[in-house]
Amino acid sequence: MNDVTDSDKVNDVADKGNVNDITDNDKLMAALCYPIGVIMSIIILVSEPMKERPFQKFHAVQALVYWAVAIVISVVLSFVVVGCFIGPLAWLFSLWVAYKAYEGEYYELPVIADFIRKQGWVE
């Protein structure tokens, strides 16, 4: 016989944690999306347990779009001397966003965050 009480069910849910809680692992994975860029974002988006975590998914999608925009701008401006500075500057800025993510903050890049929400890629 199975003598499972309501308190056992509550404790079981508490052990697993709420999907909306931001764990240390969420913070680390979200932060790694920015300096490592496309690779880490893709790993999060194809890994079933990771993509179900809203914090990780938000930062993975935002980092993916951020690096796509940075690469396009860098290529377009590469014909001008300014283009060679875009890549290193984008990477340095990504360190700041990574720091914010590691602090547990939903740091939103102004145009990119609105774009990914309107596309329905994140909530």
N, C-alpha and C positions, 0 to 999 in steps of 0.2 A: 504494500500500500504506500501511496505517496502522500505524506503529510506536509504539503507545502502551504504555508500561511501567507497572508497578504504582506506581512512584514518581511518574509523571505523574498518575495517578489520585489519589494521596494529596495531591499539591500542588494539584490542581484542587479537591478537597474543602476543603482548608485555605483557599484563596482565597475560597470562598463562605461559609465560616464555619459553625459548628454552630448550629442553630436555638435551642439552649438557651443560647448565649452571649449576654450582655447587652451590646449595643453602645451607643454614645453616642446614636444615633438612638432606640433603644428607651427609654432613660432620658428623653430629651426628650419623646417622644410620650406616655409614661406620665405624666410630670409635668404635661403640658398637659391631661390628662383631668380633673384636679381643678378648677383655677380656671376653665377654659373650660366645664367640665361636660358636659352632654348632647351638645353639638355634636361635640366632639373624640372622645368615646367612640363615637358612632355612625359617625364617619368611620373610626375604627380597625376597628370591627366589620364594616363593609361592604367595606373595602379588603382584597382577598385576601392580598397579601403581609404586611400589618400584622397581620391576625387570626391568621396562622400563627405569629407570634412570641409565645411564652407570657407573657413579661413584659408586653408591651403589652396582650395580651388580658386578663390578670388585672386590671391597673389600669383598663382601659376598662370592664370589667364591674363592678368594685367601685365605680368613680366613678359609673357610671350608677345603680346601686342606692343609693349614698350620697345622690345628689341627689334621687332619687325619695322616699326616706325624709325628707330634709330639707324638701322641698316639702310633703309630706303633714303633717308636724309643724307647719310654719309656717302652713299653712291652718287646721288644727285649732285651733291656739293663737292665730290672728289675732283671735279674738273677745275675747281677753284682751290687755292691753297687752304682755305678754311675747312674744306672737307676732311683733311687729314687730322684735324683736331676733334671732330665730332665723336669718333669712336672712343678715344680715351676719356673725353668729357662725359659721354654717356655712361661709361663704366664707372667713373668716379661718382656720378649722381646715383647710379644703381646701388652703390655702397650705402648712401644715405637712406634710400628707400628700404634696403635690406635691414638696416639698423632699426628703422621704424617698425618693420614687420616683426623683428625679433623682440621688440618691446611689446608685442601683442596688439599693435594698432592696425586698424584697417586704413592704411594710408592710401588715399585716392589721388592718383595722378589726374589732374583736372579734366582733360578732354578724353583720355583713355578710359577712365572709370565710367564716365557717362556712356561712352560708346559700347563698352562690353555689357553694360546693363541693358541698353536699348536693344542690343542683339540677342539678349536672353541667355548669354553665356554664363552669367552669374546672377545671383539674386540680389 
